[in-house]
């Protein structure tokens, strides 16, 4: 189950890298993919003057780039026997140059260690959120202290139980195929998680003689429709990933009842399932190209305490346009 062909790993200062690089190399090896490792440096201001006046800003910048490229090359030496690795050093803002590199070189996955700013209790920092919102390919943010192998992987999916065709939407397939591939590679447990709700239950009993009974019957009906859809998904998944892979990972299916803003339940359920990684979709809001689905998805990503792999729809267009 090879999902990726061209992987980009982004190194960032002050973030833990060793475990994440090892995982990126292993992923490239398992997928027979090429791996590029980049570092993004801030450009030296043209007005900068060296204290020794030994070189002008352009020469100093070139020397710094050469030194950093040499460091990256040395860092990759132990891994080159496992896969093809390229290194590069770019100038500019990290998220902008990363997205530019993705666009120019057709990468199909970005991997990066997650930022963990000291001033707020969140796993993802500003560069991370920019990439999650705007990068046209999937983005895998790895938490500090990444395990060598995952034990539990969660695929968070959403569908409309009243419209069975939504089970087969391309984004749902991509989430499940990606999560299944990683579960297979890690010999991990795959949890397929869906959060459902019955927001209108409070209204159906207004004119009923037995209000509580009517509300309960309505909620049970909604639950049954979602479970029917989950059972249908169990039948579809082997056709997407192959019966042999399905039998090996034996996915576990979970349907949790949640509030109307149900995506906010994902972090809590990820903790309950002891997830090492959550694979989830980020979809475009109507009328806003290249944006996450409002504050709910943003809050979900912000509250996750495990690594996350955010998958974009195939028609996603980055809001950043380069010359």
Backbone bond lengths (Angstrom), bond angles and torsions (degrees), N, CA, C in turn:
res aa  C-N    CA-C-N  psi(-1)  N-CA   C-N-CA  omega(-1)  CA-C   N-CA-C  phi
1 X - - - 1.462 - - 1.527 109.23 -
2 X 1.310 115.83 77.61 1.462 120.85 -179.11 1.529 109.03 -86.32
3 X 1.328 116.36 118.65 1.455 121.91 -175.27 1.524 112.71 -104.52
4 X 1.329 117.90 -21.72 1.462 120.67 -172.18 1.527 110.81 -131.51
5 X 1.323 115.58 145.35 1.462 121.57 -179.85 1.526 112.19 -119.47
6 X 1.325 117.26 -25.76 1.463 120.76 -172.47 1.539 107.67 -144.20
7 X 1.332 116.68 103.03 1.468 122.90 -170.22 1.525 110.08 -108.75
8 X 1.322 115.67 137.06 1.467 122.00 178.36 1.522 109.12 -114.29
9 X 1.344 116.18 122.67 1.455 120.63 174.26 1.523 108.96 -106.95
10 X 1.333 116.21 129.96 1.460 122.16 -176.37 1.522 109.42 -109.09
11 X 1.334 116.37 116.91 1.465 121.08 175.96 1.519 108.72 -87.19
12 X 1.311 115.55 139.75 1.459 120.15 177.55 1.514 109.44 -134.21
13 X 1.318 116.27 137.60 1.457 120.69 179.89 1.527 110.25 -59.79
14 X 1.323 115.92 147.08 1.467 123.36 174.98 1.523 113.36 68.82
15 X 1.337 117.55 18.30 1.458 119.44 172.65 1.520 108.36 -123.28
16 X 1.331 115.28 149.33 1.456 121.09 179.86 1.523 109.65 -68.83
17 X 1.341 117.85 133.13 1.462 119.51 -172.27 1.525 114.73 -123.86
18 X 1.324 118.77 -27.72 1.463 120.05 -168.43 1.521 112.58 -58.21
19 X 1.347 117.08 -51.19 1.463 120.32 -178.23 1.522 110.93 -65.12
20 X 1.332 116.74 -38.50 1.460 120.41 -178.85 1.526 111.19 -67.95
21 X 1.323 117.40 -41.64 1.466 120.26 177.40 1.523 110.40 -62.44
22 X 1.335 116.65 -43.57 1.469 120.39 178.76 1.520 110.77 -58.43
23 X 1.338 116.61 -41.82 1.462 119.47 179.51 1.530 111.09 -68.55
24 X 1.335 117.32 -38.72 1.468 120.54 178.02 1.526 110.57 -62.47
25 X 1.322 116.64 -41.76 1.469 120.85 178.66 1.529 110.37 -64.15
26 X 1.333 116.56 -44.95 1.461 120.56 179.14 1.520 111.23 -61.60
27 X 1.326 116.59 -41.51 1.462 120.68 178.59 1.520 110.67 -63.22
28 X 1.335 117.09 -43.94 1.466 120.75 178.09 1.524 110.72 -61.75
29 X 1.334 115.88 -41.61 1.471 119.92 179.72 1.528 110.82 -63.61
30 X 1.339 116.91 -46.49 1.470 120.74 -177.94 1.516 112.31 -65.23
31 X 1.333 116.30 -30.49 1.465 120.35 -178.88 1.519 112.75 -96.17
32 X 1.352 116.89 0.26 1.464 121.93 -174.70 1.534 109.85 51.91
33 X 1.324 113.62 45.11 1.462 120.89 -176.70 1.524 110.57 -106.27
34 X 1.322 115.76 161.16 1.460 120.65 171.94 1.520 108.95 -86.75
35 X 1.334 115.35 148.19 1.458 121.61 -178.94 1.518 109.31 -124.14
36 X 1.319 115.99 129.22 1.469 122.01 174.42 1.520 108.62 -116.06
37 X 1.321 116.01 132.24 1.459 122.14 178.34 1.523 108.02 -112.23
38 X 1.335 116.29 125.17 1.468 119.17 -179.32 1.519 111.05 -124.06
39 X 1.319 113.76 153.28 1.460 122.00 169.63 1.522 105.92 -125.42
40 X 1.315 116.52 140.50 1.464 120.88 -179.33 1.528 108.43 -114.82
41 X 1.327 115.76 120.49 1.454 121.37 -178.46 1.522 110.36 -108.19
42 X 1.316 115.74 147.63 1.463 119.95 174.59 1.525 108.76 -73.36
43 X 1.324 118.77 134.20 1.466 120.68 179.57 1.522 111.65 -68.42
44 X 1.315 115.40 147.27 1.459 120.71 176.35 1.518 109.00 -75.75
45 X 1.322 115.90 134.79 1.462 120.51 178.35 1.527 110.02 -63.10
46 X 1.332 115.58 138.95 1.464 120.64 -177.79 1.519 112.77 -60.81
47 X 1.336 117.17 -22.21 1.463 120.46 -178.47 1.533 112.18 -88.15
48 X 1.351 116.10 -0.96 1.464 119.25 -177.99 1.522 110.64 -64.05
49 X 1.324 115.88 138.51 1.458 121.29 177.08 1.524 108.93 -122.84
50 X 1.327 116.28 123.65 1.449 121.24 178.47 1.520 110.03 -65.25
51 X 1.323 118.98 136.84 1.464 121.16 179.54 1.528 112.67 -55.44
52 X 1.322 115.69 -33.96 1.463 118.93 -179.39 1.514 112.74 -91.44
53 X 1.357 115.32 -4.71 1.469 120.77 -175.68 1.524 111.60 54.03
54 X 1.350 114.37 27.98 1.467 118.15 -176.78 1.520 112.50 -77.88
55 X 1.307 116.56 -22.13 1.469 118.02 -177.69 1.516 109.03 -154.79
56 X 1.322 114.95 156.23 1.451 118.36 176.26 1.527 109.00 -83.14
57 X 1.361 118.68 168.85 1.465 121.29 -176.58 1.524 113.65 -55.22
58 X 1.333 117.63 -40.30 1.464 120.55 -178.16 1.523 111.38 -63.77
59 X 1.344 116.16 -42.44 1.460 120.01 179.27 1.535 110.87 -66.37
60 X 1.317 115.82 -41.62 1.459 120.14 179.40 1.526 110.55 -63.81
61 X 1.335 116.31 -41.91 1.471 120.34 178.91 1.521 110.34 -62.55
62 X 1.312 117.24 -44.44 1.467 121.25 179.41 1.523 110.92 -61.38
63 X 1.339 116.69 -40.48 1.463 120.96 179.48 1.524 110.67 -65.30
64 X 1.338 117.05 -40.20 1.455 121.13 179.52 1.528 111.15 -66.01
65 X 1.322 115.90 -41.22 1.466 120.37 178.28 1.522 110.35 -63.25
66 X 1.338 116.66 -45.26 1.460 120.89 -179.66 1.526 111.00 -61.61
67 X 1.334 115.85 -41.48 1.462 119.78 179.83 1.525 111.10 -65.14
68 X 1.332 115.67 -44.15 1.458 119.21 -179.43 1.523 111.27 -66.85
69 X 1.325 117.88 -37.91 1.458 121.12 177.74 1.530 110.44 -63.24
70 X 1.321 116.61 -38.89 1.467 121.09 178.48 1.529 110.41 -64.95
71 X 1.340 116.72 -40.33 1.459 120.72 177.95 1.525 110.70 -62.97
72 X 1.345 116.16 -44.94 1.466 120.13 179.04 1.519 111.20 -62.78
73 X 1.319 116.23 -42.11 1.466 120.50 179.78 1.526 110.54 -61.14
74 X 1.325 116.82 -43.46 1.468 120.94 178.67 1.524 110.77 -64.80
75 X 1.333 115.89 -38.89 1.457 120.64 -179.54 1.525 111.83 -62.79
76 X 1.324 116.68 -30.41 1.458 121.14 -176.47 1.529 113.85 -88.42
77 X 1.323 117.67 -9.67 1.474 121.09 -176.42 1.525 112.46 -52.47
78 X 1.343 120.67 -47.04 1.470 119.38 -177.98 1.521 114.23 -63.95
79 X 1.333 117.34 -18.09 1.461 120.28 -174.24 1.530 113.51 -101.58
80 X 1.317 117.71 -10.58 1.462 119.67 -172.00 1.524 113.19 -66.85
81 X 1.315 116.90 -20.17 1.470 119.05 178.28 1.515 111.72 -71.76
82 X 1.338 115.89 -18.49 1.457 120.16 -175.61 1.530 113.67 -92.21
83 X 1.335 117.08 -29.69 1.464 119.85 -179.10 1.523 109.97 -162.44
84 X 1.322 115.72 169.38 1.461 121.27 176.64 1.520 108.82 -78.39
85 X 1.339 116.95 124.78 1.462 121.60 -177.74 1.522 109.89 -127.34
86 X 1.315 116.04 129.15 1.458 122.63 173.95 1.527 108.24 -110.36
87 X 1.322 116.77 150.33 1.465 120.51 176.63 1.523 108.94 -126.35
88 X 1.319 115.16 149.32 1.461 119.76 178.40 1.523 108.64 -154.85
89 X 1.322 115.90 152.04 1.459 122.71 175.96 1.518 107.64 -122.06
90 X 1.326 116.60 125.94 1.456 122.10 -176.03 1.525 110.00 -114.92
91 X 1.319 115.47 161.12 1.462 121.73 178.32 1.520 110.00 -114.49
92 X 1.331 116.45 136.11 1.464 120.53 176.88 1.513 111.62 135.37
93 X 1.348 115.47 -158.81 1.456 121.45 175.91 1.524 109.21 -82.60
94 X 1.317 115.89 139.40 1.465 119.58 -172.42 1.523 112.40 -57.13
95 X 1.327 117.96 -52.56 1.463 118.50 -175.13 1.526 111.99 -68.40
96 X 1.334 116.90 -35.34 1.459 119.96 179.73 1.524 111.07 -65.98
97 X 1.335 117.07 -47.08 1.455 120.33 -177.65 1.523 111.62 -71.17
98 X 1.320 116.46 -30.92 1.460 119.29 175.10 1.521 110.46 -63.72
99 X 1.325 116.58 -48.09 1.466 120.32 179.91 1.523 110.59 -64.72
100 X 1.326 117.37 -39.87 1.466 120.45 177.53 1.540 110.21 -59.81
101 X 1.348 116.13 -41.83 1.464 120.88 -179.81 1.527 110.37 -65.68
102 X 1.329 116.50 -40.13 1.466 120.67 177.70 1.526 110.57 -60.86
103 X 1.326 116.10 -46.18 1.466 121.05 -178.77 1.529 111.28 -65.11
104 X 1.332 116.59 -43.73 1.466 120.74 -174.69 1.527 113.49 -75.02
105 X 1.327 116.88 -25.46 1.469 119.59 -173.24 1.525 113.34 -122.26
106 X 1.319 117.66 10.97 1.473 123.03 172.18 1.530 113.40 54.89
107 X 1.323 116.30 46.82 1.462 119.01 173.95 1.521 109.24 -71.73
108 X 1.335 115.93 146.39 1.467 119.15 179.15 1.524 112.67 -110.99
109 X 1.347 117.51 5.52 1.460 121.12 174.07 1.524 108.95 -161.19
110 X 1.341 115.95 135.98 1.467 122.42 171.94 1.515 108.05 -111.81
111 X 1.340 116.82 130.30 1.462 122.57 176.07 1.521 108.38 -117.99
112 X 1.314 115.68 137.14 1.460 120.38 -178.65 1.524 108.91 -154.60
113 X 1.335 116.70 143.26 1.462 119.65 171.47 1.527 108.54 -69.58
114 X 1.322 115.76 136.61 1.467 120.00 -177.91 1.517 110.45 -70.85
115 X 1.344 115.13 142.22 1.460 120.66 171.80 1.522 108.83 -74.43
116 X 1.300 115.45 153.04 1.463 119.70 176.75 1.523 108.23 -139.31
117 X 1.339 117.70 75.67 1.471 120.64 -175.95 1.519 111.97 -57.49
118 X 1.336 116.13 138.55 1.456 120.63 -178.46 1.529 112.72 -68.91
119 X 1.342 116.57 -22.48 1.456 119.07 -171.27 1.513 113.84 -89.32
120 X 1.331 117.60 4.77 1.454 118.53 175.50 1.524 108.91 -156.90
121 X 1.312 115.44 150.90 1.455 120.96 -175.69 1.526 109.65 -87.08
122 X 1.316 115.24 67.85 1.453 121.04 179.52 1.517 108.77 -136.37
123 X 1.321 115.27 150.19 1.459 119.29 179.88 1.518 111.45 -80.92
124 X 1.328 117.08 -33.76 1.453 120.74 -172.14 1.528 111.64 -104.36
125 X 1.338 116.00 133.95 1.452 121.91 179.40 1.508 111.64 -98.81
126 X 1.303 116.23 -168.47 1.463 120.63 -170.95 1.527 112.64 -66.64
127 X 1.334 118.33 -43.02 1.462 119.20 177.30 1.523 110.97 -61.69
128 X 1.345 115.71 -40.45 1.459 120.11 178.66 1.529 111.08 -59.02
129 X 1.333 116.57 -47.78 1.460 119.57 -176.87 1.518 111.47 -67.08
130 X 1.325 117.59 -36.38 1.465 120.18 175.46 1.533 110.36 -60.51
131 X 1.330 117.25 -43.28 1.461 120.82 -179.86 1.522 110.95 -67.00
132 X 1.330 116.73 -41.80 1.457 119.84 179.23 1.524 111.46 -62.58
133 X 1.322 116.38 -37.26 1.462 120.22 -178.87 1.521 112.80 -76.77
134 X 1.336 116.91 -37.56 1.466 119.37 -161.23 1.524 115.92 -121.53
135 X 1.323 118.50 -14.70 1.468 119.49 -178.74 1.527 109.62 -72.71
136 X 1.332 118.55 132.23 1.459 120.22 -174.50 1.526 114.97 -74.85
137 X 1.335 118.61 -14.38 1.463 120.23 178.98 1.527 109.85 -111.90
138 X 1.332 118.55 169.69 1.461 120.46 178.17 1.523 111.95 -56.84
139 X 1.333 115.78 146.55 1.467 122.37 -179.38 1.523 108.16 -124.43
140 X 1.339 115.27 124.49 1.456 122.02 179.74 1.514 108.02 -110.56
141 X 1.337 116.03 111.78 1.459 121.98 178.85 1.518 108.58 -104.31
142 X 1.333 115.56 120.12 1.458 121.02 -175.41 1.523 110.16 -101.21
143 X 1.314 115.64 132.04 1.462 120.34 -177.89 1.530 110.55 -74.56
144 X 1.342 117.72 158.22 1.467 120.73 174.20 1.530 110.49 -58.97
145 X 1.328 115.95 146.08 1.464 119.95 179.77 1.508 112.64 74.01
146 X 1.332 116.67 30.91 1.463 122.56 -179.14 1.529 111.23 -55.02
147 X 1.357 116.65 134.36 1.458 121.38 176.37 1.528 110.91 -69.43
148 X 1.323 115.08 153.48 1.461 118.90 174.64 1.522 109.97 -64.88
149 X 1.313 116.13 -36.84 1.472 121.24 176.36 1.521 109.03 -138.49
150 X 1.316 116.22 144.78 1.453 120.87 178.95 1.531 110.20 -83.45
151 X 1.332 115.13 149.46 1.463 121.27 174.88 1.528 111.93 -102.11
152 X 1.342 116.51 -36.10 1.467 120.53 -176.44 1.532 109.81 -136.81
153 X 1.314 115.65 125.21 1.464 122.35 179.09 1.523 108.32 -120.17
154 X 1.329 116.20 132.11 1.463 121.97 -179.91 1.521 109.67 -108.65
155 X 1.314 115.94 129.96 1.466 122.18 170.39 1.522 106.87 -105.24
156 X 1.325 117.28 110.10 1.462 122.37 -178.39 1.523 108.91 -92.22
157 X 1.313 116.87 116.96 1.458 120.64 -176.16 1.526 110.22 -124.35
158 X 1.318 114.49 159.33 1.458 120.40 177.64 1.523 108.53 -137.27
159 X 1.304 116.90 146.70 1.459 121.66 178.12 1.514 108.81 -158.64
160 X 1.323 115.83 166.35 1.455 122.83 176.30 1.524 107.58 -100.57
161 X 1.330 117.12 110.66 1.459 120.48 -175.44 1.514 112.55 -63.04
162 X 1.338 117.43 -21.68 1.467 120.64 179.18 1.529 111.79 -84.47
163 X 1.322 116.00 -7.58 1.474 120.25 178.93 1.523 108.14 -128.27
164 X 1.332 118.27 89.64 1.469 122.37 -175.52 1.522 113.73 -55.73
165 X 1.330 116.76 -26.55 1.472 118.89 -179.00 1.520 112.45 -64.35
166 X 1.351 117.36 -22.25 1.462 119.21 -179.50 1.534 111.86 -69.23
167 X 1.348 117.27 -15.84 1.464 120.01 175.90 1.520 111.32 -64.73
168 X 1.341 116.18 -26.48 1.462 120.26 -174.08 1.528 112.53 -106.37
169 X 1.315 116.56 21.48 1.455 118.57 176.29 1.523 110.38 -64.59
170 X 1.344 117.97 144.67 1.472 120.64 -177.07 1.522 113.93 -54.04
171 X 1.335 117.94 -37.42 1.455 119.50 -178.55 1.528 111.09 -66.33
172 X 1.325 117.00 -40.77 1.465 120.42 177.44 1.519 110.64 -61.66
173 X 1.330 116.39 -44.85 1.468 120.43 177.71 1.521 111.12 -59.61
174 X 1.336 115.76 -43.38 1.459 119.68 -177.39 1.527 111.47 -65.17
175 X 1.338 116.69 -42.24 1.462 120.50 177.65 1.524 110.50 -59.54
176 X 1.326 116.76 -47.66 1.463 120.92 -175.93 1.520 111.95 -70.71
177 X 1.323 118.01 -38.62 1.460 120.04 178.84 1.522 111.06 -67.63
178 X 1.337 116.65 -40.41 1.459 120.37 178.95 1.526 110.58 -65.94
179 X 1.326 116.99 -48.20 1.464 120.80 -179.85 1.520 111.37 -63.02
180 X 1.335 117.25 -38.68 1.466 121.01 179.04 1.517 111.11 -65.32
181 X 1.328 116.18 -41.85 1.461 120.68 178.93 1.522 111.27 -60.65
182 X 1.334 116.90 -42.77 1.461 120.72 -179.33 1.527 111.05 -71.72
183 X 1.326 117.43 -36.96 1.462 120.27 176.40 1.525 110.53 -63.13
184 X 1.317 116.14 -39.66 1.460 121.28 178.83 1.525 110.48 -64.17
185 X 1.341 116.29 -45.44 1.465 120.86 -178.27 1.517 112.13 -66.69
186 X 1.336 117.42 -29.68 1.459 121.45 -177.32 1.525 113.54 -98.71
187 X 1.335 116.15 -1.68 1.475 120.22 -171.57 1.529 109.64 52.27
188 X 1.337 115.34 41.32 1.462 122.23 -175.73 1.525 110.65 -98.88
189 X 1.327 115.12 162.38 1.459 121.39 172.79 1.522 108.18 -79.41
190 X 1.321 116.80 130.65 1.465 121.16 175.95 1.514 109.58 -100.84
191 X 1.323 115.50 122.64 1.460 122.13 175.58 1.525 108.55 -107.34
192 X 1.314 116.97 119.98 1.462 121.59 174.33 1.523 106.85 -95.54
193 X 1.332 116.00 114.60 1.462 121.06 -171.47 1.530 111.14 -114.14
194 X 1.307 114.98 132.37 1.468 121.61 175.89 1.521 108.45 -132.90
195 X 1.319 117.35 134.38 1.467 122.42 178.00 1.525 108.23 -108.56
196 X 1.316 116.20 126.38 1.458 121.34 -178.27 1.534 109.81 -120.79
197 X 1.320 115.68 166.40 1.453 119.83 179.45 1.523 109.82 -153.99
198 X 1.302 115.68 157.79 1.466 122.21 175.77 1.524 107.79 -123.65
199 X 1.335 117.97 72.06 1.465 120.97 -171.56 1.521 114.31 -65.98
200 X 1.348 117.46 -19.34 1.468 118.90 -176.89 1.534 112.58 -96.18
201 X 1.313 116.29 5.88 1.470 118.84 -177.60 1.523 111.64 -60.38
202 X 1.323 116.93 -32.58 1.458 120.01 -178.07 1.515 114.10 -69.45
203 X 1.340 116.79 -14.90 1.468 119.74 -176.88 1.527 112.89 -97.42
204 X 1.350 115.82 -26.82 1.474 117.79 -170.85 1.526 112.64 -68.37
205 X 1.338 117.16 -22.56 1.460 118.38 -176.59 1.514 114.72 -96.25
206 X 1.329 116.95 6.14 1.463 119.54 -175.15 1.524 111.79 -58.70
207 X 1.338 116.40 -41.32 1.468 118.96 -177.50 1.526 111.81 -106.13
208 X 1.332 117.15 10.37 1.463 120.21 -179.67 1.536 110.57 -87.01
209 X 1.320 116.54 149.26 1.459 120.75 176.43 1.527 110.92 -65.09
210 X 1.314 115.22 -38.98 1.471 121.33 178.35 1.525 107.60 -112.16
211 X 1.325 116.03 86.69 1.460 119.99 -174.61 1.526 112.04 -61.13
212 X 1.329 116.08 -47.49 1.463 118.90 -177.85 1.520 111.15 -62.74
213 X 1.340 116.02 -41.14 1.465 119.96 179.05 1.516 111.78 -63.75
214 X 1.344 116.78 -39.93 1.460 120.48 -179.98 1.526 111.14 -65.72
215 X 1.317 115.61 -41.84 1.467 119.65 179.38 1.530 110.84 -65.27
216 X 1.342 115.44 -40.56 1.461 118.87 179.83 1.522 111.02 -65.89
217 X 1.324 116.67 -41.63 1.468 120.75 179.70 1.525 110.64 -64.05
218 X 1.325 116.34 -39.98 1.466 120.30 178.99 1.527 110.24 -63.85
219 X 1.345 116.26 -46.09 1.461 120.78 -178.79 1.532 110.65 -63.53
220 X 1.324 116.81 -41.18 1.461 120.29 178.66 1.530 110.93 -63.85
221 X 1.328 116.29 -35.34 1.460 119.55 177.39 1.520 112.01 -66.50
222 X 1.343 116.06 -42.17 1.466 120.19 177.46 1.528 110.16 -62.71
223 X 1.333 115.11 -44.00 1.471 119.43 178.83 1.527 110.90 -59.79
224 X 1.328 116.47 -43.73 1.466 120.10 -179.29 1.527 111.38 -61.33
225 X 1.332 116.44 -39.26 1.470 118.88 -179.83 1.524 110.90 -66.85
226 X 1.320 117.05 -36.40 1.469 119.96 178.10 1.530 110.94 -70.98
227 X 1.324 117.18 -37.70 1.463 119.32 177.75 1.520 111.33 -67.69
228 X 1.338 117.32 -36.03 1.462 119.95 175.20 1.528 110.41 -61.37
229 X 1.334 115.38 -41.02 1.464 119.51 178.38 1.534 110.59 -66.03
230 X 1.334 117.55 -40.33 1.465 120.27 178.11 1.529 110.93 -63.87
231 X 1.315 117.12 -39.12 1.463 120.15 177.25 1.529 111.00 -64.67
232 X 1.319 116.28 -36.92 1.468 119.94 176.04 1.526 109.97 -65.14
233 X 1.330 116.41 -37.75 1.461 120.91 178.74 1.532 110.83 -64.20
234 X 1.330 116.90 -36.17 1.462 120.74 176.36 1.523 111.18 -60.37
235 X 1.326 116.34 -33.62 1.459 120.38 179.02 1.529 111.59 -76.56
236 X 1.344 116.26 -33.41 1.460 120.09 -177.09 1.527 112.86 -76.68
237 X 1.335 116.66 -36.70 1.459 119.74 -171.97 1.531 113.26 -57.83
238 X 1.333 120.81 -42.74 1.471 118.91 178.25 1.526 113.26 -60.79
239 X 1.333 117.00 -28.84 1.466 119.33 178.91 1.521 111.52 -74.38
240 X 1.331 117.19 -21.12 1.466 121.43 179.90 1.520 112.39 -89.30
241 X 1.342 117.59 -35.13 1.467 120.10 -174.45 1.524 112.69 -111.83
242 X 1.321 116.88 -8.47 1.459 121.02 -177.28 1.523 110.89 97.55
243 X 1.333 115.64 138.57 1.469 120.05 -176.62 1.520 111.81 -63.29
244 X 1.342 117.00 -37.74 1.460 119.81 -178.36 1.529 111.21 -63.55
245 X 1.339 116.22 -44.53 1.472 119.92 178.02 1.526 110.53 -64.05
246 X 1.330 116.50 -41.55 1.468 120.98 179.96 1.529 110.64 -61.26
247 X 1.326 116.89 -44.43 1.464 120.69 -178.67 1.529 111.26 -66.76
248 X 1.322 116.43 -28.70 1.464 119.75 -178.94 1.530 111.48 -74.86
249 X 1.342 116.61 -45.33 1.467 118.57 -175.46 1.531 112.77 -87.51
250 X 1.341 117.63 -18.74 1.466 123.54 178.60 1.533 110.74 41.76
251 X 1.337 118.42 72.39 1.469 120.62 -176.21 1.528 112.49 -59.74
252 X 1.324 114.27 147.54 1.458 120.94 175.36 1.528 108.24 -107.50
253 X 1.319 116.61 132.19 1.463 121.74 -174.88 1.524 109.57 -106.97
254 X 1.330 115.93 132.39 1.460 121.75 -177.20 1.527 109.62 -129.22
255 X 1.329 116.91 131.97 1.466 121.80 173.71 1.525 107.53 -121.16
256 X 1.330 116.16 113.09 1.461 121.58 -178.58 1.528 109.14 -106.74
257 X 1.337 116.06 138.10 1.453 119.46 173.69 1.521 108.92 -83.58
258 X 1.343 115.81 131.68 1.454 119.71 -177.12 1.509 112.14 -138.00
259 X 1.310 114.10 179.98 1.461 121.79 179.53 1.520 110.03 -74.73
260 X 1.351 118.14 169.84 1.463 120.09 178.56 1.526 113.39 -52.95
261 X 1.335 116.81 -40.13 1.460 118.80 176.05 1.528 107.19 -84.57
262 X 1.342 114.96 67.09 1.456 120.29 -165.83 1.523 114.33 -68.82
263 X 1.335 117.74 -23.06 1.459 118.20 179.63 1.525 111.84 -63.44
264 X 1.341 116.63 -23.02 1.456 119.31 179.77 1.525 112.01 -69.09
265 X 1.342 116.85 -14.10 1.459 119.95 177.92 1.515 112.39 -78.48
266 X 1.331 117.15 -17.54 1.460 120.12 -174.52 1.525 112.34 -56.98
267 X 1.350 119.94 -46.86 1.468 118.43 179.45 1.525 113.63 -59.11
268 X 1.334 117.00 -41.82 1.466 119.96 -179.72 1.523 110.94 -65.47
269 X 1.325 116.95 -41.41 1.455 120.14 179.71 1.526 111.33 -70.55
270 X 1.333 116.64 -32.01 1.464 120.11 176.18 1.523 110.44 -63.26
271 X 1.335 116.80 -39.23 1.463 120.90 176.35 1.526 109.89 -65.25
272 X 1.331 116.31 -44.09 1.464 120.66 -179.32 1.522 111.31 -60.61
273 X 1.334 116.92 -37.50 1.464 121.88 -179.48 1.523 112.55 -87.15
274 X 1.344 117.04 1.76 1.468 123.08 179.96 1.530 111.24 56.48
275 X 1.310 115.54 44.24 1.464 120.52 -175.58 1.522 111.71 -70.61
276 X 1.322 115.32 136.97 1.467 121.90 170.65 1.522 110.66 -90.40
277 X 1.324 115.88 -25.50 1.467 121.87 -178.22 1.521 109.23 -148.03
278 X 1.332 116.31 136.99 1.461 121.84 171.17 1.525 107.92 -113.81
279 X 1.324 115.70 125.27 1.460 121.87 174.02 1.519 106.67 -102.72
280 X 1.317 116.98 119.67 1.462 120.26 -175.99 1.521 110.02 -142.15
281 X 1.299 116.11 163.26 1.455 121.19 -179.84 1.506 111.90 -97.12
282 X 1.314 115.75 147.56 1.462 121.76 170.84 1.518 106.31 -121.23
283 X 1.308 116.61 121.80 1.457 120.13 -172.44 1.516 110.93 -117.46
284 X 1.322 115.23 156.59 1.460 120.65 -176.92 1.521 110.97 -78.10
285 X 1.297 116.43 136.06 1.451 121.72 173.52 1.518 109.43 -70.71
286 X 1.300 116.99 147.42 1.456 120.76 178.59 1.519 110.31 -59.17
287 X 1.311 116.21 125.59 1.454 120.50 176.04 1.505 114.70 84.58
288 X 1.336 117.77 -5.31 1.461 119.82 -179.91 1.524 107.91 -125.00
289 X 1.309 116.76 99.75 1.450 121.38 -177.15 1.517 110.57 -64.68
290 X 1.338 115.80 134.23 1.450 120.82 172.67 1.513 115.25 67.85
291 X 1.331 118.35 34.88 1.469 119.11 -178.81 1.520 109.09 -126.28
292 X 1.314 116.95 150.09 1.445 119.83 176.29 1.515 110.80 -69.03
293 X 1.315 116.00 163.61 1.461 120.79 -174.42 1.526 110.45 -77.58
294 X 1.312 115.94 70.49 1.450 121.64 172.40 1.516 114.07 71.53
295 X 1.327 114.49 -166.70 1.457 120.82 -175.05 1.522 112.88 -71.43
296 X 1.345 117.40 -23.08 1.456 120.08 -176.78 1.519 111.45 -65.34
297 X 1.336 117.45 -49.24 1.459 120.64 179.25 1.518 110.56 -64.47
298 X 1.324 116.11 -38.63 1.461 119.92 179.44 1.526 110.07 -63.49
299 X 1.317 116.65 -42.86 1.462 120.35 178.71 1.523 111.03 -65.16
300 X 1.336 116.80 -36.10 1.464 121.09 177.85 1.516 110.40 -61.19
301 X 1.322 116.25 -51.95 1.461 120.91 -179.04 1.523 111.07 -61.69
302 X 1.320 115.84 -37.66 1.459 120.94 -176.28 1.522 112.08 -69.13
303 X 1.331 117.48 -25.23 1.459 120.92 -175.08 1.529 113.03 -97.90
304 X 1.311 117.74 -8.15 1.459 119.76 179.67 1.524 110.01 -68.03
305 X 1.321 116.40 132.57 1.457 120.59 178.93 1.520 112.27 -103.63
306 X 1.325 116.68 1.65 1.462 120.79 177.17 1.529 109.05 -112.87
307 X 1.324 115.71 175.59 1.461 119.69 176.79 1.526 109.49 -64.92
308 X 1.338 115.66 155.10 1.461 120.02 -178.43 1.523 110.02 -138.07
309 X 1.321 115.00 141.34 1.459 121.38 172.84 1.521 106.17 -119.17
310 X 1.331 115.79 109.79 1.469 121.82 -176.67 1.515 109.34 -97.01
311 X 1.326 115.73 122.61 1.459 122.90 -175.85 1.518 109.81 -104.14
312 X 1.318 117.04 135.18 1.473 122.01 179.30 1.528 110.23 -98.29
313 X 1.329 117.48 153.05 1.466 120.33 171.11 1.528 109.77 -64.82
314 X 1.314 116.53 155.10 1.466 120.70 -177.48 1.525 112.35 -63.65
315 X 1.340 117.30 -24.82 1.467 120.21 -179.02 1.525 112.68 -95.32
316 X 1.336 117.25 11.81 1.458 120.58 179.98 1.526 110.56 -64.82
317 X 1.307 116.14 135.17 1.453 122.00 176.89 1.527 109.16 -121.24
318 X 1.321 116.84 125.75 1.453 119.76 179.87 1.522 109.79 -66.24
319 X 1.333 116.87 138.91 1.465 119.54 177.88 1.535 112.03 -73.01
320 X 1.333 117.11 -11.01 1.469 120.44 178.85 1.518 109.45 -87.36
321 X 1.298 116.49 124.50 1.465 121.64 -179.69 1.517 108.53 -114.40
322 X 1.335 116.40 126.56 1.453 121.35 -179.37 1.528 110.01 -105.11
323 X 1.325 115.38 151.81 1.464 119.97 176.23 1.525 109.34 -68.08
